[in-house]
Structure formats: C-alpha cells, structure tokens
C-alpha cells in the first residue's frame, strides 16, 4: 500500500527506519523539514524500546527477566498495551508471544539480512505460549514475561508508531499529516481536499507509479488508519522451505492462507493492522469476521480475485475510517 499524490499541493519525504520505508506527507510544505526531524527522533525512540533485533533494546532486555515483574518505560508499556489489546480483539490470532517462533523460521534479524542467510531451519509445529501469560500492570508500569517467552511486536508496533507520530505531528505543526511505515498508514489533522489519496496494491512499487501488474484501488482517507498485510512481500528460503513473516500462533509456522493480501480501514492504524494480520491467520473465515466487526476491508486471493466487505469504497471514493 502506498500513499498517492493528494489533490492539493503537499510536501513529502521518504527514507528508511525500523527496517522499512518511512513516508511523511504534510499539507504545509514549509513545515516538512521540522516535521521530518521530529518523526526521525520519535521513530528512533520506538526502535530503542521495541526492536527485537537490537540487543540493547528494552524489549530484548525482557528476555533475561526470568518471569520477574520489571519496570519498563512508558513508551514500551504503551506498545505492549497495544499488542495485548490486539491479541484480545483478534481472539489470539495476533499474539506477541511468537518471538521464538519468528527466530525459529529465520526471521531473527533485519529482513535485508534474513534474505541473504541460507542456513537451514528445522520446522516443527509449536503453539505460541499465549498472550494471556504476559502481565502488564499500568498502575506500576511493570511487565511480567514468563521465563522462555520471547516477545515480538512486529504485528502492531509499526502501525502504533504511525498513529502516535501522525497525532503528535498534527498537534505540533497544526497541519494535515500522513505517516506511512511500510504501508501502515495513519493520518491526522485537516486532510487535503478529497482526503488523502491512498493506493492499495499487492505489488510493492514507487508511490508515483501505478503497479504494472496486480489489482489495486485508490481510496480517500480523511481520518484514522489504513493497513495492508500480505504473505508475498517478505519472503525468503531456508533449507528448501519457502517462508514468510506472518506466523500462525497456533502452529508457530508461517500461515497458510487463501489470501495473499488483506487491507483494512479502521479508527487507528494499529487496529487496522491487527485486523489485516488476523484475517490472514483466520483464513477462509476472515471475510465473515471482518464483516461482523464492521471493518471495511479488501481481500485478494492468490489467483487475484478481489473480495470486499461492506464499507470498502469504490476506487477514488472518499472513505471515513470506521469508528
């Protein structure tokens, strides 16, 4: 999913952080540089708190707590709260205790390094420990992670960071802001006329070019967030196995889903991304589940067939993110 050009002049910056592409768009070009500086600072703080790939991150430090309650920063506490809330809302389809499973399939470092590694892996079914075993106490700011449980916030942290950054920048700059982290897109402030034009697509490509292959839609987003999850973008091979980064907590293995991508609009990008990941895990029942929740969604099957739920707009129609 990429942010298409808005209907009135805007200014944009694009770079990399958190192992993905960062795109910032503002409705006041004069404020782009200052907003970009604030965004970079905030994402650096998120990385230091939440990265599974940094040995010096707060999240990594939880691996050594041996089941003892430990105090964490307000930033990590907020990220953990979002992850646990997503787990509850998706009936455990999105589960932050899949960290060991991610390591086992070879996703134990930045994705650019994962693709270059050809060491074999041993795949076996192993259910994730379960999110209910993690205790977060908001009153004391402490978290308890059972010994042997490794956390992974990959299904929620980037989307939450996009929400947090968009709100902060809009409040600080007083203009419309779009923040996209690897396609997890949050908007805040006064949108451009016609809304933020977001292109939802199955093939990753440049923002200013329509994809040469694969279906795509362009929709207008005025508030909230929009996210896409898929099994085709982050893929690698190890020991003859074709692997990807969406893990089924019930098996600890890459999910086998009838959908190659799922896009969802919601009140926040974090909610949208939790729903897209859960939909891939839920598989054939995803369309009914998303419809029951009242979430506008677009699901693309492996053969390119597109299925939408009520509320998903026709191309170029304005979309008010679901409340």
PyMOL commands that set and color helices and strands:
alter all, ss='L'
color gray80, all
select helices_A, chain A and resi 29-50+58-64+74-89+99-104+111-114+131-133+157-173+269-293
alter helices_A, ss='H'
color red, helices_A
select strands_A, chain A and resi 2-3+11-17+20-26+70-71+135-137+142-144+177-181+184-188+196-201+216-221+224-230+235-238+241-244+247-248+253-254+259-266+297-301+306-308+318-319
alter strands_A, ss='S'
color yellow, strands_A
deselect
rebuild
show_as cartoon
